[in-house]
Amino acid sequence: MRTAHLAAALSLAACPVAFAAQDVEDLFDDLMEDAVIADESSDVGDDALLDDGLDALLGDGAFDDVDFDDVASGPAANPLRSWKGFFEIKPRVYTRDRGGPANDEQLLIEGEMEFDFSLSERLDAYYRPRIFIDARDGDLRRFEPYEAYLTWAGNNWDFRGGQFVENWGIVDTFNPIDVVNRRDFGTDVLDADRLGELGFRFRHFFEGGDTIGEPTVSLYALPLFRTTPFPPRDQRFSLGDAFTDADGFQPTGIEQAFVAGRFQSTLQTSFADADIQAVVAHGPERVPTFFTVGAGGAAGIQPAYFGITTVGAGFRAVPNEESAGQLLSTLTLKAEVVYKAPYTFSDSPVAAPDDYLTAVVGVDRGFYGLFTSLDQLTATVEYAREEGADDPAALLRPFRNDLILRALWEANDFARQSFEVRGLFDLDQSESVIEVIYERQLRSIHPDLQFQAELRSFQQGDPGTTFFSLFPNNTSAAISLRWAF
């Protein structure tokens, strides 16, 4: 009964839809060299359009075209096929550079539900509401659902409309090929949540052969532009008091539209079996650059969005033992390579950033039975590199010449224990980020209660030379309790 009450509460709650000051000023002074002073009062947001779109999807009349007689005669009279969710509390304490303008502690409360509906033999619906609140900061609140969409399926195709999340990433740490969804930098800069985008996806499945298997072509059209959420003023990754993300430059009209195509398939060769994909996308970039408005003491900082054309490819491959040998057959090889060409929108106050090529390559290897007959260790090495851009906007991209190391140990025991260590190392600067996470189920209290302990350590580069050096040292410790249901 408690589970049902909590599920209902979360569903109802989710239905409404010291930055280093001198470093910031220096960065935005550089950005202003190619900028035009904009009117501080301009506002070109499309929140009203978006709200109407979501209301139309989720509100009255959303299912007017559904034949519920067909639903009732379908495989199940109850359209709700399955549901699940979780509720989590996570206090976090920042141990370095305390006493500044930003909060030194957080009390994060998060909840999420997933509802999967079968409305007829061909029509499905999915709804994924959530809440995210920092109880110590009234400005950090998220209630909008991640996803809410309908999917109509044919024999070899499907069509999806609504708000949805797409994960195109292949490697673990940094996914330059994953360009559809915005990220919520207000919740966690290191592991930002993908946010839902409102639009349409058409997907066609082709008959494969012995070499190219399961070929699939997906086409995307996202007609409405939405801004990327940034940390509010009192958060440790805040852009400072002068930053106002609500009044920045945004595209209007047809320039809002984001379109993309994706091809994916399996590839079977004598050397390796692989999953491959190729993507092309055109439309607003999800992370803006910045410009200043006003003059003198009244100057402020605002985001300026620009367009970008993206062409890229990626693969994940496992070599075959017969042709590649026993050692290589234990490895999983991964890569993402993307070329990005920015362009400006009409009446933009900033010049387009430089074109650049970015790539991430990596390898995984699994080790089994280290301490028991059930445990497993997965070791990962990845390298991220960016070439071609040296403008100030490039500083806002953290992975430009970085080595990533990761080790994940899973006990696969009754308590589902795991221990993970991840390190990000900037090879141009003396900067590193180390993250340690321990997890286990607290079955003695409740079989679905999970405990997590997390440590993050930042070793920053010279001030103003890297993304993380623009902020206070955000070394922190956190614990959390998550109840899944």
N, C-alpha and C positions, 0 to 999 in steps of 0.2 A: 504494500500500500504506500509506503514512503517513496518507493521508486516511482510509482505512478504520479504522486503529487509533485515530486521534483521535476519529472518530465514535463508535466503540464505547465509548471511555473516557468521553466526555461523556454518553452515554446511561446508562451505569452510575452515574456520579457524580450524575446528576440524579434518579434514581429514588427515593431516600429523601426521603420527604417532610420657647469658654467663653462656653456660653449666658451672656448678660449677667445675672448673678445677681440684682442689685437690681431690674432691669426685670422679670424673671420673678416675683419676689416681689410686686412691685406689681401686676402683672397678675392673679396668682392671689388676692391679697387682695381685688381687686374682684370676681372670680368667686365668692368665698366669701360675699359679702353675701347671696346667695340660696341658699346651700348648707347641707346638713346634714352634720355631722361623721360620717364613716363609719367602720366598723370596718376597721382596717388588715389584718386577717387574712382578710377575705372574698375568695372566689375563685369566680367563676361562669363560668369558661371552658368551652368546648365542644370542646377540642382532641381529646379521645377520640372524640367523635362524628364529627368531621371526618376523623380518621385512618381510622376504620372505613369512612367513605364513600369515601375515595380508594382504600383497600385493596380494597373491593368492586368499584370501577371498574377498577382496574389489576391486581389480583391474580388468584389462582386462582378459576376459575369466572366470570370476567368475560364470557366469550364462550360460556357454556353453551347459550344459546338460539340461537346462530348455526349455521345449517346449512352446514357446511363442504363438503358434497357440492355444494351450490349454488355455494359459492365456487370450488371446483375447476373447475366447468363454466362459470364466468363468463367475462368477456372476457379475463382474464389469470389464469394459474395462480398467479403470484406476487402476493400481496395488497399488497405495498409498491409504491405507484404512483409516488412520488417522495420525495426527501429532499434537504435542504440544511442549511447551518449556517455558523457563524463562530466564531472565537476571537480575543479582543482583549486587549491589555495596554495600560493607560493610567496612567502616573504623573501625579499632580497636586500642585502646590506652591501653598500659600496664602502670599501676600506681605505681608499686613497683619495687625496684631494678633497677632503671633507670640509664642510663649513662654507661652501661656495653658494652661489645663488640657486642651485638646483637641489632637489631632494637627495638626501644621502641614503634613504631607505624607500622601499616599495612594498606594498602588500597587494599582490596581484590575485584577482579572483576571476576564474575563467570557467565557462560552461559551454557545452556544445551538444547538439542533438542531430541525428540523421534519421529522416523518414523516407522510406522507399515505397511508392504506391504503384499498383498495377490497375490502371483505370479501364483497360480493355485488353484484348489480345495483342494489339499493336501499340497502344498508348501507355507510357509510363510517366510518372512524376517523381521528383526528388526535391526534398526540402531540408536544408541544413542551417538551422538557426544557431546563433551563438551570442554569448555575452563575454565581455572582457572589460574589467574595471581595475584601476589602481585605487584602492581605498584611501590612499594618502594624497591623491591628486584628482580633484573633481573634474579636471579637463581631459583626463585620459579615460574615455569611456567608449566602448564599441558595442552596438546593439544590432547593426544591420546584418542580415544573414549572409553567410558565405555564398550559398547557392540556393536557387529556387527555379526549377526549369521543368519543361515538358519534353519528352522524347517520343517521336513517332517513328516506328521501325518498319522497314520493308524487308523483302527477302535478302537483298544484298546491299542495303543502304539504311541510314537513319538520319533524321532531321531533328535538331535540338533547338529550342528557343527559350530564352529566359536569362537568368543570371547564373554563370557557371565558372568553374575553375579548371584550367587545363595545365597539366604538368608535362612539359616537353623535356625536362632535364634528364641528363644521363649520368654525369659525374656527381660526386657527393657534395662538394663545398660551394662551388660557384658555377652557375649555369647561364652562360651568355646566350645560349640558344633558346632559353625559356622566356619569350618576349610577349606573350599574350596578356598575362595578368599583372596588375600593379602589386607592389609589396607594401605592407603596413610597417613603416619604419618606426611608428610610435610604440609598437608592442615589443619588438626585439630587433635591434639593428643587425646583430650577428646571424639570427635565424628568423628573418622577417616572414610573416604570414602572407601567403598568396590571397589576394582579394578577388571576389567575383566580379566579372565584367558582364554587362547586359548586351546581348546580341544573339547571333544565330550561328549554328555549325551544321554543315551538310557533310556526311561521310559516306563514301562508297567503297565497298569491299570487292576486290577482284579475285578471280580464281588464280591461284599460284601454281608454280611448277616445282621441279626438283631443286632448282637453284634459288629462284626468287619465290619465296613463300609468303602467303597472306598479304599481298600488296594492298595498301589502303591509301586513299586520297581523301584529305579533309580540307574543306574550305570554310573560312571564317569571315563574318561581317559583324563588326561592332560599331553601330552608328553613333553612339553617344560617348563623348569624352568625359572622363572623370579624373579628378586630381588625385595625387598620391598623398596619403596622410603622413605627416611628419610628427616627431615628438613635440608635445606642448612645452610651454616655457619652463616649467619646473622639473622637467626630466633631464637626465644626465647627458643625453645626446641632443639636447635642444640647440637650435640655431640662434638663440638669444632673444632679448626683448625687442630688438629692431625687426625681427622676422615676422611677417604676416602672410601666411600661406593662402588666406582667403581672397586676397586682392591681386594675385599675380596675373601674368599674361597667359591666356588660354586660347586655343583655337576655336573658331566659330564656323557655323555652316557646314559645308561638305568637308572642310579640313578636319573636323572632329573624327571622321570615319577612320577606323582601323580595319584593314583587310589582310588576310594571310592565307597561305596554302601550305599544306604539309603532306609529304609522302613518307610512308613508313612500311617496312617489310622485314621479313627474315631473309638471311643470306646464308646458304649452305655451300661451302667449298671443301676441297680436300684438306685445306690447311686449318680452317676454323669455321665455326657456326656463329652467326652474328645477328644482332638486331641493328638495323640502319634506319636513318631518317634524313630527309632534306627539307628545308623550310625556306620560305620567302615571305616577307611581311612588309607592309607600308602603312604608316600612320603615325600618330603621336607617340613620342618616346615616353616611357613610364616615369623616368627620373628626370626632372627639369634641370636647367642651369639657373642662375640667379642674376638679378640686377638691382640697382638702387634707385629709389624714388625720392623726390624732395631735394632739399639742399640744406647745408649747414647742420645745425643741431636737430633738425626735423627729418633728416635722412633716414630711410628705412630700407629693408631688404625684402624682396619679393621673388617668388619663383617665376621663371619664364620657360614655358613649354615650347618644344620644337618638334618637328617631324623627323622620322628616320626610316630609311629603307634597309632592311636586314636580309642578308642571304647567308645561309649556313647549312651545316650538315653535322651529323654525329653518328657514332656507332658504339656498340658494346659487343665484344667478341670473346669467345672461349676457344683456344686452339685445340685441334684434335690430337689425341695422343699418338695415333698411328703415324701421322706425318710430321707433327711438330715435336714429338718427344714427350717424355713423362713430365719434365720440369715445366715446360710451357703450358701443358694441359692443366696445370694447377692454377693458372693465372686467368684473371678476367681483365681484358684490355678495354679502355674506355677513352673517348675523345669527343670534344665539341670544338668546332672551328666556325667562326662567324665574322663576316665583314659587315660593318655598319657605316652608312653614309647619311649623316644628318642633313636636314634642310630646314629653312625658316618658313614660318607661316606668314600670312599677309599682315602687314603693320607690326611686325615683331620688333620689340625694343632691343634685341640682341642679334648678333651675327651667329650663323650656324657654327657649331663646334666642328673640329677637324674630323675627317674620316679616320677610321682605325680598324685594324684587324685584331681580334682577340681569340685566344685558343686555350683550352684546358685539356691536358692529356693525363691519364692515370692508369694505375694497375692495382688490382686486388689479388690477395692470395689468402686462402683459408687454411688453417692448421687445426687438426681435429685430435681429440683425446689427449690434451696436454696434461690435465690433472685428474680427470675422470674419464670414463668411457663415453660421456655425453657432451662435454664442453667443447667449445669452438672459439678460435681466435681468427678474426679477419683483419689483416694488415693492409693499409691503403697508402699509396704514394701518388700524389698529384702535383702537377706543375701548371701554373696559370701565367700567361704572358700576353701583353698588349703591345702592339706596334702601330706607329703612324701618327699619333696625336700627342702634341706637347702644349696645348692651350690650357688655360686655367681650369676649364671644365673637367679636364682629365684627372685633376686632383681629387674630384669627388668620386672617382671609381677606385675602390680599395685594392683590387687584385690586378696589378700591372706587371709584376715580376716576383711571383710568390711560389714558395714550396709549401705543400700541405701534407702533413703526416697524420695518420689516424690508426688507432688500434682499438678494436671492439672485441671484448671477451664476453661470451655468453655461456653461462653455466648450463642452461637447458635443464635445470633442476625444478623441484617442486615450487620453489620461491621465485623462479624466473629471474634470477640475479643476472645483472650485466654490469660491466665496467668499461668505460670508454675514455680514451685520451686522444685529444686532437690538438695539433699545433699548426699555426699559420705563421710563416716566416717570410718577411719582406727581404729579398736578396739585394735590393738597392739601398735600403736603410737599416739601421739597427733596431728593427721593430718586429715584435712577435706577439701573438695572442695564443695562450694555452688554455684549453678547456678540459675539465675533468668531470665526468658524470658517473654516478653510481645509482643503480635502480634495483628494487626488489619488491615483490608482493608481500604485504603484511597479512598473510593468511591466518595467523593466530587471532587477528582482530576481525578481518572480513576477507573473503576470498577474492574480492574485486578491488581491494584497497592497495594502491601502489605508493611507495615512498621513493623519493629521488633527492639526492644531494648533488650540488653543482658548485664548482669553483671555476672562476675565470680570472686569468692573470694577463694584464696588458703591459708590455714593454714598448713604450712609444718612441718613434723616431724624433728627429729634430723638429721643433715647433714649425708648423706650416708646410712641412715637406710631404706629409702623407695624410690620408683621410683620417685615421684615428688620432693623429697628433693635433688635429683641430679641436679636440674635446678634452675635458679633464681625464685623468687616468681612471678608467672605469673598471678596475679590478674589483671583483665582487664575489660574494658567497650567497647561495640560496638553497633552501630546502622546500620540498613540496609534497603534498598529499593529494593523490588523484583517486577518485572513486568512479569506476566505470560501471555502467549499467546497461 
